[in-house]
Structures are given as structure tokens and as C-alpha cells.
């Protein structure tokens, strides 16, 4: 019945246009945040700037009041944008990012949040998890055929959309290596027909990183630009092939990855990152 209301279709069309504009502006802000992160990294600047964030929120609240919009709405949207900027720069985000006074506000999706600190009790438990290099011999004992099957199944699930849509045609007959440095594992994948398979052949390009950093990338807790800029991921060989593959992963629609796999990647990445932080803290001498 509402579709017959005179003028409603035109108003909804205008709302859709504004929604599209908001998404475009948020995307532009994310790109600028990524640029700001690179500039800070080059000059040695690290961490968040609480004073800057407070000014941004205050300005949004003042403008909202002047325009007749509830300040909480504007601050919620800005809070989400700040949380996304922190993710783009590889910084910890607040669990109540975007809320007013930490209550009743918007909360950033847990897909993009990282714990800012580890409670003492959890810290002690996490220290019991051995670093990857200590379990590497056990993993390397897994038969190569089983490793290949597991990796091929994982790639088929994560990349089902791009494979079906032909987005991976650039990989046809090309070989990309994946090296997990701290586990001593290395595979070379190639597109053969409609599927990616692990092959026994030299790689044309190789992406190398620790298991934790590769999980952070796969779980969308870190972006590729940050990891490569900080040299936590290294690309060797055919740079064009490697960058094309990286750009494809950056554009991969996360919502099209099966929910169970998204949850597993996200939780696995968060656990691995927390365990690494706890282990480093326990082995760093006090000064």
C-alpha cells in the first residue's frame, strides 16, 4: 500500500541517492586514512591520537546540532569511520567505538575489531601456547598430499565467487607461491580450469609471511597495504602477478565467504595475534 502514496517513490529515490553518497564519502575517507597511516609510518609516528579523535567527534556533534540532527547519530557514524580508519592503519579499535560515553552507541563489527589489551589471567594462558616455529616439525610431518587437499578445499570455499565469475583468469597457467615462514611450509598454486590446485613446480611470484600475519590478512583484521608496508608480508618474483593477486584479495567480497569460515578465520587470527603478543611480552626483558 505504501507504494501508492503520492510522492513517496521520489522521496525514496532521493534517500537512495544520499545513501550512495554516504558510502562513496566513507570509501574516500578510508583511502585517506590509509594514506595517513603510511605517512605516519614513514615519520615514525605510531598509535592513535585521542585528542584528534575527540575534536573530530566534537565537530560532528556541533554540526549535527546546527543542522537539526541528533548529535548521537552523527557521533555514531563518525565513530564507525574512526574505527575503520584504525583498522586501515593497523591500530587497535575500541569495542564501543562510536558510542557516546561508552553506552548505548553504535558498535563496530567484531569482524574488524582487535583487543587493545590482554587481561592478566588470559595473558598467562596465552603464554602456554607455543610459538609456531615450535610446532612446525609436527605440521611438516603431515603428508604433503593431505596438505594439498586441505589447502585446495580452503581456496575453493574462499574464492568460490571469483572462480565462478572468471576473476581469476589472470592466474590461468600462472604459478603463485605461498610461504609460511615460521612454519617452514610452502605451496605453489595454479589455476587449472575452474579450480586452483597445488602443483609441484617453481613459483613465478611468492608471498611470504608468518602464519599469524597471513591469518590476520585472511581474517580481514589487517589490510595487505599495511602488512606489505611494514614488511610483515614480502612479495618476491613476478611483481605484477603478485600485486594482481593481492588486489583481487583486497576486493574479495567478505560477505560472500561462508559464515562458518569467516568466523573460523577471524577467531583463529585473533587468537594467534593475542598469543604472539603474550609470548613477545613474556620474552621481552623489563627495563
N, C-alpha and C positions, 0 to 999 in steps of 0.2 A: 504494500500500500504506500510506503514512503516514497517509492519511485515516482508516484503520480503527483507528489507535492510540487506545486509550481515553483520553479527557480531552484529546487534542491539539487538537480543534476549539475547546474552551473556552479553552485557553491562547492559541491564535492569535487568538481573538476579543478577549481581554484585551490582547494585544500591539497589535492594530489600534487599540484604543481609546487606548492610550498613544501610539501614533504620531500619531493625530489630535490628541491633546492637545499633543504637541510642536509640531506645525505651528501650532496655534492660539496657543500661547505665543510662538513665533517671530514670527508675524504681529503680535501685540500689542507685542512688543519693537521691531519695525520701525517701528510707528506712534509709539512713544515716542521712538525715535531721531530720527525726522523732526521731532517736536516739539522735542527738544533742539537740533537744528540750527537751527530757527527762533529759539529763544531766544538761542542764541549769536550768531546773525547780528544780532539786534536790539541786543545789547550790545557789538557789535564784536569778539566772540570768534571766532577763526578757528583752523583747524588741528586736529590731533589732540592728545590728551592721553596720552602714553606711560605716565605714572605711573598714571593711572586705568585704562588697559588692563591694565597689569601687575597691579594689585590685583584686577581682575575675574578674570583668569586664575588668580591665586593662590588666590582664594576658591573658584573652581570646582574646582581641584585638591584643596584641603583637604577640601571637602565630598565629593568623589568618593572620596577615601581613607577617610573616615569611613563611607561607605555601602558600601564594598567594591567600588567601581568603579575601573577603571584611570584614573589621573589624565589620561593622554594622551587618552582618549576624551572626557572632559569638556572638556579644554582645546581639543580639536579642534572640538567643537560650538560652544564659546564663541568660538573664533577665527573660525569661519564667521559667527557672529552679529555679531561686531565688524566683519568685512569688509563685511557687508550694511549695518551702521549707517554705515560710512564712505561707501558708495555713496549711501545715502539723504541724507547731508549734503553730497554733492558733494566728498568728500575722496579723496585718493589712497589706494589699498589696497596692502598688501604682497603680492608674488607668492607668498609662503609663509605667508599669513595662516592661523593656526590650527595651524601646526606647532610642535613642541617643539624649540627650539634651531635652528629653520630646517631641520630634516631629518626626513624620514620622516613628516610630518604630513599633515593634510588641506590641500588647495589649493583656494582659491576658484576657481570657474569663470571662465575668461577672458572670458566674456560680461560680467562686471561689474568687471573689474579695469582700472586705468589706470596707466600708467607713472608712477613717482614722480619720475623724473628722466630726462633725455635724455643718453646718452653723448656725449662731445665730438665724435667723428667723425660720429655721426648728426646731431648738432646742426648741424654745418657743412652737411651735405647738406640738411637740412630748411629751412635758411635760403634755399636756392636755389629753394624752391617759392614762387611769387609769392602775395601775399595775394589773396583772392577779388576784391576790388574792381578789381585789375589785369586779371583775366581776364574780368570782367563784360562788356566790349564784345564779346568773342568769343562768349560764351554767348548774349547778346542777339541776335546775328546768326543764331542757329539759327531756322529758320522756326517761327512760332507753332504751326502745325498739327503739326509734329513734336514740339514741347514738350508739347502737349496729349496726343498719343498716348503718349509715354513716361510722363507722369505718370499717365494713366488706367490703363496697364498695371501700373505700380508699385502704385497703390492697389488694383487688383483682386487682386493677389497678397497684399499685406499684410493686406487687410481681407476676404479671401475668407470666413473663418469668420463674422464679424459680419454680412456681407452676406447669407450663406445663412441665418443664424439670425434675421434680422429685427431685429438690434440697432441698425441704422442707420435705422430707420423715422422717428425724430425728425428726420432730415435730408430727408425727403420734401418736395420743393418749397422747401427752405431752401437758402440760399447762404452758404458759408463760404469766406472768403478766406485764402490762404496767401501771405505776402510774405517773400521772402528779401532782407533789407535791403541786404547788401553786394554782392549780385549784380544788384540792380535788377530782380528777377524777381517777378512777381505773377500768381497764378491765382485763379480763383473756381470752386469745385466745388459740384455739386448732385447730389442723389440723384434719378435718373430711372429708375423701375422697379427692376430688380435691380442697377444699376451706378451708380457715381459717375462723372460726366462733368465736364469743364471747360467752363464757359459764359462767354459774353460778356455779363455783367450785373453790376450793383453787388452787392457782398457785404453781407450783413446783419451779419456779425461777421468780424473778421480777426485772424489770429495772425501776428505779425511777429517775426522774429529773424534772426540771421546764419546762413549756411549751416552753419557749424561747430556752433552750438548746436542747430540743427534736426536735424543728423546725430546729435549726442550723445543727443538725445531719442529719435530713431527707432531708434538702436542700443542703447537701454537702458543707456547709460553715465551718463546724468543723468536724474533724475525731473522731471516737469513742475512740481511744487511748488517745487523748488529754483530752477529756471530762471525761473519767474514771480516768485518772491520776490526774486530778485537782479536783476530787471528785464532779464534777458537775453532773455526772451520777453515780448512785450507783447500783450495782448488788447484790442481796441477794438470798438465797435459793440454788438451784442446780447450782453450778458454771459452771459445764460442759455444761449443757443445755443453760445457758445464754451466755457463750462465743461462743458456736457453732452458736447461733442465731446472735450474734454480728458480727462474722466473715463472716457470709453469707451476712449481710447488707453491710459490707465493700467491698465485692466482687460483689455486685449488679451492673450490667451494667447500669450506669446512663442514657446512651443514649437510652436505651430501655424503659425507663419510658415515658409515653405520654408527649409530649412537653408542653401542657397546664398545666399539673400537675407539671412538673418541674418548670415552670415559677411561678406558684402559690406558691409552696413551697419555692422557692428562694426569691421571693419578700416578702412573709409573714415572713420568717426568718430574712431577713434584717430589715424589719420594726420593728419586735418585739425586735431585738437586739438593734436597734437605740433608741427605746422608753425606753428600760430598762436602757441604758447608760444615756439618758437625765434625767430620773427620779432619778437615783442614784446621778447624778451631782447636781440636784436641792435640794436633801435632805442631801447632804454632807456639813457640816459647813465649812466655809472658815477659814483657819489657817494662 
